[in-house]
Amino acid sequence: ANPKITAIKEATGNVAFSSEIIDALADNQSQMDLLSGDDATFLPLLSIGAVGIISVASNLFPRTMVALQKSCEVSAIKEAMQIHQRFYPLFRDLFIESNPVPIKYVMSKMGWCYSNVRPPLVGLSDENKIKLDSCLKKCGVLKGKPL
């Protein structure tokens, strides 16, 4: 183990694989933490021992993502599930195209930045703008109001 490496970002979406990582860390008495690298698996990974997230969605609603984690920490699982279920469609749809294209589009709709990206990336397709706009409405993400 390298003392400068303190955490592992796990973004495969495979909770069983994440459980294997946690098991291997415990077997080696490692001091490393597991972090979710995917908003959609944040709640499931917290339930098996992850301690945080490297999040895309928290660019839109950091307080909400903190509330999800704090709910798990105090065993308020129902509240954590409600947050996860409300925002799951957005967790999924923020990856309909290469990151950071969708999140920049959404943040531009909120008035927080421009949606342009540097080459070789291109802006969000018109079809996916419609899909993401619908998802934002479904999840209750309102213009200019951080959640």
N, C-alpha and C positions, 0 to 999 in steps of 0.2 A: 504494500500500500504506500502511496505517496502522500505525505502529510499536507501537501499543497492542494490536493484534490479532496474536497469536502462533501461533494454531492454528485449525484448522477441524474441527468435529465432523461426521463423515459417517455418517448413519444411514439411508440409503436402502436398504441391503442389496444395492446394485448395485456389484460389484467393478469392472466396466468403467468406471462413472462415477467411482469413486474413483481409478482409474488416470488418467482424464482430468484430475482435479484435481491429482494429483501431477505430471503432465506440464505442466500450465499453470503450476504453482508453479515448476517447474524452468526453464521458458521465461522466466519473469519474474524469475528469480534471487531468488525470494522466500525469506525466512527462516522462513516459516510451516511449522508441522508439521501433519500429518494425524492425527486421533484417530478411532478407531472409536467410534461412538455406539450400537453394537448388539453385545451379547455374541456373538451367533451369527456375526458377520462379523469378530470380533477377529483370529482366526488368519489368515484370508485377507487381511485388510488389512495385517497385519504383514508378510506375505509380499511385498507390493508396495510397502512403504515407510512405512506408518503407524508411529507411534512410541509409541502408548499407546491408552487407552480411557477413555471415560466410561461406567461399568459399573453395571448393576443387580445382576448376580450377585455382584459383589465385596462386596455387603452381607452375603452368606452365607459366602463363602469367599475373602477377600482374598488370603490366602497362595497359594492355588491359582491365582488369576488372575495374580499376580506371577510365579509359577513358569512359567506359560504364556509370558509375555512374556520372561522370562529365558532360557527354553529356546530361543526364537527368536533371541535376541541372541547365544547361543553356538553357534548352528547345530545344536542338538539337536532337530531337527524331529520326529523320531519321538516324543519325549516330549511335545512341544507338541501333536502330533496326538492322542496318547492322552488328554490332558487335555480337549482340544476334543471328542473323540468321546464321552468319558464324560459330559460335562456338556451336550452339545448339546441333548438333550431338555428340560433345564431352561432353557437359554438361550431356547429356543422358547416353552416353556410359561409362563415368567414374564410373557408378554405375551398370555395368553389373555383377559385383561380389561385395562382401562386401568391403566397404571402410576400409582400405586404399589400398587394393590389386591393383586395376587398376591404381590409381595415382602413386603408387610406381613403377609399371611396366613402365609407361610412363616416369617418372622422371629418371629411370635407362636407358631408351633409349636415353634420352637427355644427359646422362653422369653425372648426378648430385647425384646419390645415387645407392645403390644396391636394387634389387627388392625383396630381401628376406623379409619375414614377420615372426613374432613369432606365435607359436601355440597358440590357435587352428586354426589360419588362415593358409591357404596354398597359394602357388603362383598361379598366373593367369593361367587358363586352356589354352592349345594350341589353342583351337577353339576361345576363347575370345582374345587371343593375335592377331590372324589374323584379327578379327573384329576390335579391337582397332587400329591396325596398319593401316588398311584401313581408319578408321575414322580420324586418325591423318593426313594422306595424303590428305583426302578430305578437312579438315579444314586448311591445309597449315601450320601445326606445324612442323618446321624443326629442326633437331638435333642440340642442343647446342645454338640455337638462341632464347633467351627469347623474348616474344612478349609483 
